[in-house]
Amino acid sequence: MNHFIFFHGVGIRSRFWDIIVPKLKNKSIKYSLVDLDFTSLDSAFESSIESVRQIMREYPEQNYILVGHSLGGLFAIYVAQELGDKLHKLVIVNTGLAPKRVAMKAMQQMQINRISKFVKKIAMRMLFSGKLPKWLTRSLYFTDDTPEDIKLKLSKNKVRENRSFLMEHFNSKSIWNSHLERIHFSGPDNVLSVFGSHDKTTPKRAFMYLVKKLNASYTIYHGSGHNDIVTAPKYNEKFVEEIILFADNV
């Protein structure tokens, strides 16, 4: 029996998946929603793998499909690499990573362009402190395809992350790239990447970098923003169907 395990991204916990839960129940899909510990990068690594191990103990001898959104997708990749054959499939949703050489080039450019560095620093501080207006932050993560009532529900469950964790995350590209040097859970039948063409938080090259690293299958949801694949009815019915079919593909 297939058992889906869902990892959330930054700024929210497992409530992110609420809108697709009824769709999973209607199809009698077995699932678990995980709340990751984003106190620090180390606690996030530990909670990601321990939560999956606990689910495996509670529901033994099942086909575990790990589904991670955004940063949750990176932790899902980490768990897949650690647990290997104990997992059946891996699905990452709007999860990207810049290769180390791109990250270094970007850092050098920021050092050269001091004005750009200053503006970005102020913008990041405003974002972390919750001082950016809702209409601006929402536009980064959603398109108009996600209804306003769903955006409102998600905003009520918003989590303000520890600033030190966020800074750890933004400075962790070399950690993730080093981790990906020892890929052993990969292949188009094992890994699926889905991402939106209108994602304003992550460039397409970062999605495709992981696709190539993992030799993954991938689907582009045209018109979708960073969260819309999960939160917009226009896309999430297709998304649920796609991950079920992918899990069933032996």
Backbone torsions as a table, in degrees:
resi	resn	phi	psi	omega
1	MET	NA	137.3	178.4
2	ASN	-77.9	140.2	178.2
3	HIS	-134.7	113.8	-178.4
4	PHE	-88.6	135.4	177.6
5	ILE	-120.3	121.5	-171.9
6	PHE	-107.5	129.5	174.6
7	PHE	-108.7	132.7	177.3
8	HIS	-87.5	173.0	175.0
9	GLY	-103.0	-159.9	-176.9
10	VAL	-75.4	145.4	171.4
11	GLY	88.8	-0.1	177.7
12	ILE	-158.0	169.1	177.2
13	ARG	-118.1	-148.9	-171.5
14	SER	-63.5	-16.0	177.9
15	ARG	-62.3	-14.6	177.3
16	PHE	-56.8	-32.5	-174.2
17	TRP	-88.4	2.6	-173.1
18	ASP	-52.9	-39.0	-173.3
19	ILE	-68.8	-25.5	179.4
20	ILE	-96.3	-7.8	179.6
21	VAL	-57.8	-46.0	177.4
22	PRO	-59.7	-34.4	179.1
23	LYS	-67.2	-38.7	177.2
24	LEU	-66.7	-41.9	179.8
25	LYS	-65.8	-40.3	179.6
26	ASN	-61.9	-26.7	179.9
27	LYS	-99.2	8.9	179.3
28	SER	56.5	39.7	179.4
29	ILE	-87.6	131.4	176.5
30	LYS	-81.4	133.9	-176.0
31	TYR	-152.0	160.8	172.5
32	SER	-136.9	138.5	176.9
33	LEU	-107.7	127.7	-174.7
34	VAL	-106.4	138.7	169.9
35	ASP	-102.5	109.3	179.9
36	LEU	-78.5	152.4	178.7
37	ASP	-94.3	103.0	-178.7
38	PHE	-97.6	33.4	175.1
39	THR	-65.3	-41.8	177.5
40	SER	-150.8	170.2	178.9
41	LEU	-64.3	-39.8	179.1
42	ASP	-63.1	-42.9	179.9
43	SER	-67.4	-31.1	177.9
44	ALA	-68.7	-43.1	176.2
45	PHE	-59.7	-47.4	-176.6
46	GLU	-64.9	-45.5	-177.6
47	SER	-68.1	-31.5	-179.3
48	SER	-64.8	-46.6	-176.9
49	ILE	-79.5	-35.4	180.0
50	GLU	-69.4	-34.8	178.5
51	SER	-64.4	-39.4	178.9
52	VAL	-69.6	-41.8	177.3
53	ARG	-60.3	-39.6	178.7
54	GLN	-64.4	-41.7	177.4
55	ILE	-63.0	-39.3	178.3
56	MET	-64.4	-34.6	177.5
57	ARG	-70.9	-37.9	-178.3
58	GLU	-74.4	-34.2	-177.7
59	TYR	-127.3	75.3	-175.1
60	PRO	-73.1	160.4	173.0
61	GLU	57.1	47.4	175.0
62	GLN	-124.2	166.7	175.4
63	ASN	-89.7	106.3	-174.9
64	TYR	-89.5	124.2	177.1
65	ILE	-114.1	115.8	-177.6
66	LEU	-92.2	126.3	-178.4
67	VAL	-122.4	119.3	-179.0
68	GLY	-125.1	134.3	178.9
69	HIS	-103.0	133.6	174.5
70	SER	56.6	-124.3	178.5
71	LEU	-61.5	-32.2	176.2
72	GLY	-58.8	-27.9	177.1
73	GLY	-68.1	-35.7	177.0
74	LEU	-66.1	-41.1	178.0
75	PHE	-69.3	-30.7	175.1
76	ALA	-65.6	-39.8	176.1
77	ILE	-62.1	-43.8	178.4
78	TYR	-57.1	-47.3	-179.7
79	VAL	-63.3	-41.8	179.7
80	ALA	-61.1	-38.8	178.7
81	GLN	-68.6	-35.2	-178.4
82	GLU	-75.9	-39.8	-173.8
83	LEU	-94.9	-18.8	172.9
84	GLY	53.2	-120.3	-173.3
85	ASP	-66.6	-10.8	177.4
86	LYS	-71.0	-19.2	176.5
87	LEU	-99.2	148.0	-179.4
88	HIS	-89.3	-49.5	-177.0
89	LYS	-146.6	163.4	176.6
90	LEU	-132.8	130.8	176.5
91	VAL	-125.2	125.3	175.3
92	ILE	-114.5	137.5	-172.8
93	VAL	-121.0	116.1	-178.0
94	ASN	50.1	46.2	178.5
95	THR	-112.4	122.1	-179.8
96	GLY	-135.4	165.7	178.0
97	LEU	-153.7	133.4	176.1
98	ALA	-81.1	135.6	175.3
99	PRO	-61.5	156.1	-173.9
100	LYS	-56.2	-39.8	-177.3
101	ARG	-65.8	-34.8	177.2
102	VAL	-69.6	-41.3	179.6
103	ALA	-61.6	-43.2	179.6
104	MET	-64.6	-40.6	179.2
105	LYS	-63.0	-40.9	179.4
106	ALA	-64.2	-40.3	179.2
107	MET	-64.5	-41.8	179.1
108	GLN	-63.2	-39.8	179.6
109	GLN	-64.6	-38.9	178.7
110	MET	-65.1	-35.1	178.4
111	GLN	-68.2	-36.2	179.7
112	ILE	-72.1	-45.0	-175.8
113	ASN	-95.0	87.2	-174.4
114	ARG	-66.9	-33.1	178.9
115	ILE	-64.6	-46.1	178.5
116	SER	-60.6	-42.0	179.9
117	LYS	-61.6	-43.4	-179.2
118	PHE	-64.2	-46.1	-179.5
119	VAL	-62.6	-44.5	179.9
120	LYS	-64.6	-36.8	-179.8
121	LYS	-64.3	-44.0	178.3
122	ILE	-64.2	-43.1	-179.5
123	ALA	-62.5	-41.4	178.8
124	MET	-63.8	-42.4	179.1
125	ARG	-62.2	-41.5	179.4
126	MET	-65.8	-38.6	179.4
127	LEU	-66.2	-44.5	-178.6
128	PHE	-66.0	-34.4	-177.1
129	SER	-86.0	-2.8	179.0
130	GLY	77.4	19.7	-176.3
131	LYS	-91.7	-9.6	175.3
132	LEU	-73.3	140.6	-179.8
133	PRO	-62.2	148.6	-176.3
134	LYS	-58.8	-37.6	-177.6
135	TRP	-63.4	-29.6	-179.5
136	LEU	-79.0	-45.8	-179.7
137	THR	-67.2	-38.0	178.2
138	ARG	-62.1	-38.8	-177.6
139	SER	-67.3	-19.8	177.0
140	LEU	-74.0	-29.8	-170.8
141	TYR	-111.6	-20.4	-176.7
142	PHE	-128.3	156.8	163.5
143	THR	-107.2	-176.6	178.1
144	ASP	-69.8	-7.4	179.3
145	ASP	-70.1	-24.1	174.3
146	THR	-86.2	119.6	-178.0
147	PRO	-59.7	151.3	-177.9
148	GLU	-61.7	-34.9	-178.8
149	ASP	-67.2	-32.2	177.6
150	ILE	-72.0	-40.6	176.4
151	LYS	-60.3	-40.0	179.9
152	LEU	-65.2	-44.4	178.9
153	LYS	-60.8	-42.6	179.4
154	LEU	-66.2	-38.0	-179.4
155	SER	-65.2	-30.5	178.0
156	LYS	-69.5	-23.0	179.2
157	ASN	-102.5	13.8	-179.1
158	LYS	-65.5	141.8	178.9
159	VAL	-116.1	128.8	176.1
160	ARG	-86.8	110.3	-175.8
161	GLU	-72.8	153.4	174.3
162	ASN	-61.0	129.8	-176.0
163	ARG	-60.5	-36.0	-179.6
164	SER	-64.1	-36.1	176.9
165	PHE	-65.7	-43.9	-179.6
166	LEU	-61.0	-40.4	178.9
167	MET	-68.1	-38.1	174.6
168	GLU	-58.3	-45.1	-178.9
169	HIS	-61.8	-47.1	-177.0
170	PHE	-68.1	-19.6	179.0
171	ASN	-102.8	16.1	-171.2
172	SER	-103.9	11.2	-177.5
173	LYS	-58.1	-40.3	-179.3
174	SER	-67.1	-33.2	177.6
175	ILE	-63.9	-48.2	-178.9
176	TRP	-66.1	-41.3	179.8
177	ASN	-64.7	-37.5	176.8
178	SER	-65.1	-40.4	179.3
179	HIS	-62.4	-38.7	-176.8
180	LEU	-76.3	-3.3	176.6
181	GLU	-73.3	-14.3	-178.6
182	ARG	-117.3	46.8	-179.5
183	ILE	-61.1	128.0	170.5
184	HIS	-141.3	2.8	169.9
185	PHE	-117.5	102.2	-172.5
186	SER	-156.7	-177.0	177.2
187	GLY	108.7	145.4	-176.5
188	PRO	-63.7	-22.3	177.7
189	ASP	-86.9	-14.4	-176.1
190	ASN	-105.9	-29.4	-173.7
191	VAL	-127.2	132.1	176.8
192	LEU	-125.0	130.5	174.2
193	SER	-112.9	127.4	174.5
194	VAL	-122.3	137.1	-179.2
195	PHE	-154.5	159.4	-176.3
196	GLY	-93.6	148.4	179.8
197	SER	-75.8	-16.7	-178.1
198	HIS	-112.3	30.9	177.7
199	ASP	-72.9	119.9	-178.0
200	LYS	-92.6	-5.3	-177.7
201	THR	-97.2	-23.3	-171.8
202	THR	-140.2	127.9	178.9
203	PRO	-72.7	154.1	-178.7
204	LYS	-57.5	-35.1	-178.0
205	ARG	-62.5	-29.1	178.8
206	ALA	-72.5	-35.8	174.3
207	PHE	-65.4	-46.3	-175.8
208	MET	-69.4	-26.8	175.6
209	TYR	-60.4	-44.5	178.1
210	LEU	-70.3	-37.2	176.9
211	VAL	-56.8	-45.1	-178.6
212	LYS	-70.7	-40.9	-179.8
213	LYS	-60.8	-41.4	-175.8
214	LEU	-93.9	-0.2	-175.4
215	ASN	49.2	47.3	-170.6
216	ALA	-91.9	157.2	164.4
217	SER	-73.8	157.3	176.7
218	TYR	-151.6	154.1	176.2
219	THR	-134.4	133.0	176.2
220	ILE	-101.4	124.6	177.4
221	TYR	-93.2	102.2	-173.0
222	HIS	-69.8	127.0	-179.8
223	GLY	95.2	-10.1	-174.9
224	SER	-86.6	142.7	174.3
225	GLY	-91.7	-165.0	-172.1
226	HIS	-63.0	-39.3	-177.5
227	ASN	-103.3	-15.6	-166.9
228	ASP	-61.1	-30.1	-178.4
229	ILE	-57.7	-33.5	179.7
230	VAL	-93.7	-37.3	-169.0
231	THR	-95.3	-16.6	-176.7
232	ALA	-100.9	124.4	177.3
233	PRO	-54.7	-26.5	-179.8
234	LYS	-61.5	-29.1	-175.3
235	TYR	-115.5	-30.9	-166.7
236	ASN	-72.8	-22.8	174.4
237	GLU	-65.3	-44.8	177.0
238	LYS	-63.1	-40.8	-179.2
239	PHE	-60.9	-47.7	179.4
240	VAL	-60.6	-45.6	178.5
241	GLU	-60.6	-40.4	-176.4
242	GLU	-66.9	-43.4	-177.9
243	ILE	-71.3	-29.8	176.4
244	ILE	-67.4	-45.7	178.3
245	LEU	-63.1	-40.0	179.4
246	PHE	-64.2	-40.1	179.4
247	ALA	-66.7	-34.3	-177.9
248	ASP	-77.5	-18.3	-178.0
249	ASN	-73.4	111.9	-177.1
250	VAL	-91.6	NA	NA
